[in-house]
Structure formats: structure tokens, C-alpha cells
Amino acid sequence: MAPPSFRSTRSDYKLLVSRETSMDGSDRKAGPVGPSESVHVPDDPSNARPSGEFDDLEGLSLYDKKCTIINREMDSNGMGKYQWYIWILCGFGYMLDLLWAQAFGLALGPLEQELGFGKGQSGNISTAFNSGLTAGAFVWGCLADIIGRQWAFNLTVLIASAFGIGLGGCETYNAFLVLTAFVGFGVGGNIPIDTTITLEFIPQNRRFLLALLSIFQPIGVVICSAIAYAFIPTYSCTPNFAETDALPSCKTHAAPCCSKADNMGWRYMLYTLGAITLFVFILRTVIFRFKESPKYLVYRGRDDKAAQVLQYIARFNGRECGVTQETFDSLTQEHDSMSISGPTLGGGAKQLKTTWKQKIQLELDRYAILFSNWQMSRLTILTWLTYIMDYWGFTVAGFYLPSILAIKNSALHLTLRFTYRSYIYIYLPGVVGVVLGAMLYQVPAVGRKWTMVTSVALMGISIFIFSAVNDEKSNIGLNVMEYFFQSMFNAVLYGWTPEAFPAPIRGTACGVASFWGRLFGIVSPLIAQHLYASSGDVNSVLYLAGGVTLGCVISVILLPNKALGSDSL
């Protein structure tokens, strides 16, 4: 028997995009409802009328209708226990992202001193990490839309923990670079997956929590800085890397030299970070079991599983669920009664009967959403450009600023212990920056666009000013300013991105945006290390970071206004 026709897929996608990109919500006939409202479920699906049961969903595609039903159920749940657990576990993913990114900047000095590589090779560590992040963002972002959110959610952390613990045992520079890349591959999937999962489980009126997820990033940086402060100043070679008469590496010089036994601080730090990452994996897999996203299941034709997940969440939160499989079946029957033949996006059991050729076509059509019309193309390209310039700027700044600050403080005769203690003071206010960004996120007069424009402009300006001064208070104050506004900008950017794209392409869209950012995060340290090695002037690195960061101001201003907030399917 020939497989059923797949003619309706493209039209459903077009309708989905037209609805989703009109993000002011004005053309939606079925917006979010209050927690007191519920979805009517017919006692017997065979008695359900083919039309009229869901009159308020008229004009939406079948997939849109089912997503709206899921949104309503999530809204009626409110921020229950399940939602808070998801938010916290996704927050730990954010924490690990900058926990590891910060680690390599803090370990660079003692690592260079022990392993004996020069300043012209210092950027290779950041490049290796960002190469892994790039591959991870793309692979895990796409896999989240193919194999599901659940597997990607857990595997990313497992990979990062395994290779992270191994980093502390590295004896050679090349081995360190290889393991660093694998850590990046695991960590790279966290942000695109965690934002996607959070968006699909929290109620519409709590979407500011997407931006607030970024509060875990400065917490991760502070934790990493505190661990570095505990180990590196105490267990480093003397004279240390920041001093003009630093001991040379035992790999290149005879004694007296800097050996592994005298320089265990950075190793202790990496062992500890690996253990923290492993603990997060245990939390995600043993302490709390994450259920697959209902929207992903509906997209894959598993209406029965989607209904089971919704019912599980309701039971977990101690309330009744207003959705059963019959709810989705009624929508499918109504759709079929309108003479739309064959399986369609969100078509339940019929969608499962497609051939491999039809499934491949479905995937290609899904990717085509990114460039389906002028507004969607503009949104996609400007989002990519924003991520490229943002990652370029903060990768260079994040990797080199700790070393630059140590060098400047050493010139002021400030101790290494003082410098590492200063990192805690510098990064702690980033928590306030995230909270402020999340608050402004909801203010109509400011909103997402102007919060991003203002914060990224001030971030770039602070980097330029830091290049022009060198005294104790200014060094700390300007680094605080840079990280405060970096945290604010990224909080809003990461929270807004999954909102701007529809669910079938959401994981991919977030992953590809991160991919482009991470890709240019590979290039930027190479350029920075060349500038540093050739000129010997640390300010050349700061000019590079600050100048590119300011480019985000232009790309954000050009983003389409309608893509800056409303209901998400």
C-alpha cells in the first residue's frame, strides 16, 4: 500500500511561520489564558464535533493548535514544583558554561609557566575550547530537534564532566588542548538546549525567567574565581608567572625551574570543576528525571506521549490535568474532516507513517523556516551577526582580562593573591546585572531592544577605558563595569533568542546562532595572540575586544521590532 500523501506539510509550515513571526500577538486568535481556565476534553472522542469544539483556534495550523493547547495547560500549571526544578537544572547548565570558560583564563598564567609555551601560543587554549563549543552548539542544538531535548540535556553534562576531570592530569600542552576541545563540545550544547527547554515548560507570564537564567553565569564565574583563589596563589611556583623574574618551565630549562610538584594549583582547580560538573549530571539523571518536551513530542507525532508528560507534570505539581490524548485526537479529527489528506506537522499517528524520504523532506522544510520570508530572513541574519560580535568580544575579554589584570597589578606591586581575590569582587556584581536585565526585559518603555543596546554599548566603552588607565581602583572598577553589562546583555540575548523562533526550529535556531558565535570565538583569540605577540602591548587585545563588541549596537537596533516579544509556540 502506498504511503499517504504529505502535501499539507509546506502549507502548515508557512502558516506556522506567518503566525510565529508576527510576534506582537495581534493576529493570534488563541492567546495565553489565565491559570483558572482549562481545556475542555470530550468524554468520548467519537462524539466530538468535527468543528466548533475548538472554535477559538480557527485559522491556526494543526501543529499550532496543539501547541496552543499545551501553552494553556502550562499556563494553568503556573510555576509549579516541576517548573522550578527545570529552571534550576537548566540554570546549572548556564553556570557550567562560564564556569569552564573562566577557568582557562584563570589557569593560563600558571599553565604557561609550567608547560613552557609562549605568549604566541596562549590563544590556542581558547581556540581549542571554542572549537569544541562551536561543534557542541551546532551538533547538540540540531540533535535537540531530532533525538529530543532529554538525551541532549543529559549527555552534554556527562561529556563535559568526564573530560574536565581528565584535564587536571595533563602532562603536555597538546594533550591539554585536545581535552579542552572535548570539554567545550559538552559545554557548548548547554545554552541552546537549556533555553529551549525552559521556554517550553514555563508559563507565558513567567518568560522573564528565561533572561534570569543568566544569573547562574556570574555565579559560575564567582565559584570558579573562588576555587582559583583557594588553590592557585597557594600552590604556584615562586616567583610566579605575574612577576618579572618568574621561574622558567622545567620542560625548557634546568633547575631552578617551575615543576609540576610546585605548581599544582591549576590542577586542583580543574579537578574540582570536573567534580562539580559530574554532580550536575547526577542531579539531572538520578535526583530529578526530566521528561521530554510535549511540544517536541507533538512535532514528532507522539501525541500519546505528549499527553502523558502533561499529566505527569500536573500530578507532580499536585493538580488535575486538563489535557488527554483525546484532546489532541479531537483536533486531528477536526483537521481531517476538513479534507486535508495525509500526515501533517503535528498530525499524530498519521505523521508516524511517513517514509524516510518524506521525513527528510520534513526536516529540510523545517530548516527552510529560517529564511521563509523577508522578516524571518532579516531576523535570522541579524541574530547571527549579534552572536558573532558578542562572542568575539567577550571571548577575547574573558580569556585575556585575568592575565592583563595580573600583569597590571604586578606593575603596581600588588600580590597574586590580591589579584585572584579581586576576581571575586569583579564578577559578583554580574548577578545584579542579570537581575536588572530581567527586570528591564518586562518594561514596555525599555524592553528587550534598548536593554540590549544600552548594555552592550557600555560593555564596549568600559573595555576601551580600561586600556587607558592603570591604578588599583580603576582596574577593579572598570572590570566590574565590563562584566556587569556583559551579564546584562547576554541575559536578555539568550532569553530572547528562543522566543523569536517557532518550536520546530527553536533548538536548531538557538544552536546555529551559538555555532556562529562560537566559530568566531575560535578566530578572535588567534588574532588577539598575534597582536599581543607582535606588539607586546596588552592594550591591542583590549582594542580588538571593545571595537567588535560595539558592533552589536548596530545589529540589535536593526532587529525587527515585532520579533522582540510575545507568545511563543
RAWOPE-V676817 format. One record per backbone hydrogen bond with DSSP energy under -1.0 kcal/mol. NH is the residue of the N-H (numbers start at 1). CO is the residue of the C=O. Records with the same first field share a line. If there is no record, write none. Layout:
# RAWOPE-V676817
NH->CO, CO
This chain:
# RAWOPE-V676817
9->6
12->8
13->9
14->10
15->11
16->12
17->13
18->14
19->15
20->16
21->17
23->21
25->22
28->25
37->34
47->44
55->52
57->54
58->55
60->57
65->61
66->62
67->63
68->64
69->65
70->66
71->67
72->68
73->69
74->70
75->71
76->72
77->73
78->74
80->78
84->80
85->81
86->82
87->83
88->84
89->85
90->86
91->87
92->88
93->89
94->90
95->91
96->92
97->93
98->94
99->95
100->96
101->97
102->98
103->99
104->100
106->102
107->103
111->107
112->108
113->109
114->110
115->111
116->112
121->118
124->121
127->123
128->124
129->125
130->126
131->127
132->128
133->129
134->130
135->131
136->132
137->133
138->134
139->135
140->136
141->137
142->138
143->139
144->140
145->142
147->143
148->143
152->148
153->149
154->150
155->151
156->152
158->154
159->155
160->156
161->157
162->158
163->159
164->160
165->161
166->162
167->163
169->166
170->167
176->172
177->173
178->174
179->175
180->176
181->177
182->178
183->179
184->180
185->181
186->182
187->183
188->184
190->187
193->189
194->190
195->191
196->192
197->193
198->194
199->195
200->196
201->198
202->198
206->203
207->204
209->206
210->207
212->208
214->211
215->212
216->213
217->214
219->215
220->216
221->217
222->218
223->219
224->220
225->221
226->222
227->223
228->224
229->225
230->226
231->227
232->228
235->231
243->240
246->243
247->239
250->258
252->249
253->249
258->248
263->260
265->235
268->264
269->265
270->266
271->267
272->268
273->269
274->270
275->271
276->272
277->273
278->274
279->275
280->276
281->277
282->278
283->279
284->280
285->281
286->282
287->282
288->283
297->293
298->294
299->295
300->296
301->298
302->297
306->302
307->303
308->304
309->305
310->306
311->307
312->308
313->309
314->310
315->311
316->312
317->313
318->315
319->314
328->324
329->325
330->326
331->327
332->328
333->329
334->330
335->331
336->332
337->333
339->336
347->344
350->347
353->350
354->351
359->355
360->356
361->357
362->358
363->359
364->360
365->361
366->362
367->363
368->364
369->366
370->367
371->368
372->369
377->373
378->374
379->375
380->376
381->377
382->378
383->379
384->380
385->381
386->382
387->383
388->384
389->385
390->386
391->387
392->388
393->389
394->390
395->391
396->392
397->393
398->394
399->395
400->396
401->397
404->400
405->401
406->402
407->403
408->404
409->405
410->406
411->407
413->410
414->409
419->415
420->416
421->417
422->418
423->419
425->421
426->422
427->423
428->424
430->427
431->428
433->429
434->430
435->431
436->432
437->433
438->434
439->435
440->436
441->437
442->439
443->440
446->443
447->443
450->446
451->447
452->448
453->449
454->450
455->451
456->452
457->453
458->454
459->455
460->456
461->457
462->458
463->459
464->460
465->461
466->462
467->463
468->465
475->471
476->472
477->473
478->474
479->475
480->476
481->477
482->478
483->479
484->480
485->481
486->482
487->483
488->484
489->485
490->486
491->487
492->488
493->489
494->490
495->491
496->492
497->493
500->496
505->502
509->505
510->506
511->507
512->508
513->509
514->510
515->511
516->512
517->513
518->514
519->515
520->516
521->517
523->519
524->520
527->523
528->524
529->525
530->526
531->527
532->528
533->529
534->530
535->531
536->532
540->537
542->538
543->539
544->540
545->541
546->542
547->543
548->544
549->545
550->546
551->548
552->549
553->550
555->551
556->552
557->553
558->554
559->556
563->560
564->561
